[in-house]
Structures are given as C-alpha cells and as structure tokens.
Amino acid sequence: MIKLLYFASLRETLGTAAEELALPGGVDSVTALRGHLAARGGAWQTLLTAKSVRCAVNQVTVGAEARLADGDEVAFFPPVTGG
C-alpha cells in the first residue's frame, strides 16, 4: 500500500485530499502511477498527466522516473509561486 496526497487545486478538483492504494503490478514509478491514476478518466486524466503537476515521494521532490515501493507516501501538487 502507498499513501497518496493531493494538495491545493488538485485536492479541490479531484474531490479528495488523500487515499491509500495497493500498487498494481507494473506500477513501480511516478510515471506509471500517473498513468494508472489518469486511467480513472475525467479530472484524473487531465490533472495528473499535466507536466505542471509536481510530485514528492516521502517528502522529497522527485522526477517522473522515481521508483515507488510499498509504504511510500506520494504527494501531487501544482507549482508553487512565491510572492
């Protein structure tokens, strides 16, 4: 199981702040996870495949090829701007 967290506008659009997910076979990277979630369709497809969506695994910002393992915490969030 992994814990998924959705922040800011993603949370609002997807209608959830968090969920737990058993990693399906073959889903072992951030790219594969995004594809799996996008397959849900609708808002999932448009938001989680957008290049502007950032990802952190275990509170460390990672790239698309970062590996995933059981017990990981994966957070998706839009770009953050400073002021």
HUKAUR-V341696 format. One record per run of one state. SS is the DSSP state (helix for helix, strand for strand, loop for the rest). FROM is the first residue (numbers start at 1). LEN is the number of residues. If there is no record, write none. Layout:
ss=SS from=FROM len=LEN
ss=SS from=FROM len=LEN
This chain:
ss=loop from=1 len=1
ss=strand from=2 len=5
ss=loop from=7 len=2
ss=helix from=9 len=6
ss=loop from=15 len=3
ss=strand from=18 len=4
ss=loop from=22 len=7
ss=strand from=29 len=1
ss=helix from=30 len=9
ss=loop from=39 len=4
ss=helix from=43 len=6
ss=loop from=49 len=5
ss=strand from=54 len=4
ss=loop from=58 len=2
ss=strand from=60 len=2
ss=loop from=62 len=5
ss=strand from=67 len=1
ss=loop from=68 len=5
ss=strand from=73 len=5
ss=loop from=78 len=6
